[in-house]
Amino acid sequence: MTDNCIFYTDNWDSFAKVLPKDRHVIGKSHTPAIERDNSNTRHNIARFTRRTKVVSHKKEMVDRSIKLWVNFQNHTVFEKYRDALLSIF
């Protein structure tokens, strides 16, 4: 699953020791895009905004929430479910 991932990190020796050199990028140049994605996810999945609110302690529910969020970010998946739902009306 992580065969095609790129790892963006700080310049810490521990990262360099465990991450493959060809997929390890050191620096802050990609931070805004990564943080924008994290922010959008936190905004849209309430359970990740604060631990004192809307938190399910069941791993299964957290996993399902993430899967639902990922599927709704994929427009082809969203359109399929949207069309199915709208066909009821």
N, C-alpha and C positions, 0 to 999 in steps of 0.2 A: 504494500500500500504506500510506503514512503519511498519507493524507488525513483519517482520523478519529482520529489519535493526539493525545494530550495530552502535552506536554513539561514535566516537572517539573525545575526547575534551581535553582541558587543565583543570587544577584543579581549576575551577572557581565555586564559590557557586551558581551562577545563572544557570549553566548547571545542577548541581546536583538537583536543585529544580524542574526543568521541565522535565528532561529526566528520563525514567524508569531505576531503579537501575540495573536490570538484563541485560539490553542492553547498558549500559553506561560504556565505557572503558576510563580511565583517563591515559594519558601518551603520549609519543612521539614515542613509538616503531613502530607504523604503519604509521608514517608520510612519510617515503620514498616511500612506495608503493602507498599511496594516492596521493602524489605530482607527482609521475611518471605518474599516470593515468591522473591527471589534465594537466600536461605538454603535454602529447600526444594529449589530446583533443584540447588544445589551438593551438598546432602545426598544427593539421589537419583541424580545423575549423577556417578559417581566421578571421571570424567576432569576435572571442573572443581574438584575439591577442592584438589589440589596439583599443581604442574607436575612434581614428581619422581615422582609415582605415576600409574599408569593413564592415561597420556597417549598418544594416537595423534597423530602429526604429520600425518596425512592429513586434509585439509579434508573430504573426502567422509565419513570416519568420524565426524568431529565433527558434521557436518550431519545424518547419519543418527541419531546419538544424540539430538540435539535434537528431531528430528521424532518419534522414538519416544517421548521424554519428553512432548512436547506431546500426542500422541495418547493416551497413557495417562492424562493429566490430564483428557481429555474422556471422561466416563463412558459416553456412548453408543458411542464407538469402542471403549473398553476392554471393554464388555459384549459387543459383537459378536465380538471376538477371544476373549474368555473363553468364550462359548457355543460357538464353533467348536472350541476346544481341548477343552472338557469333553465335547463330543459324541463324541470319539474313545473315551472311556472308557465 
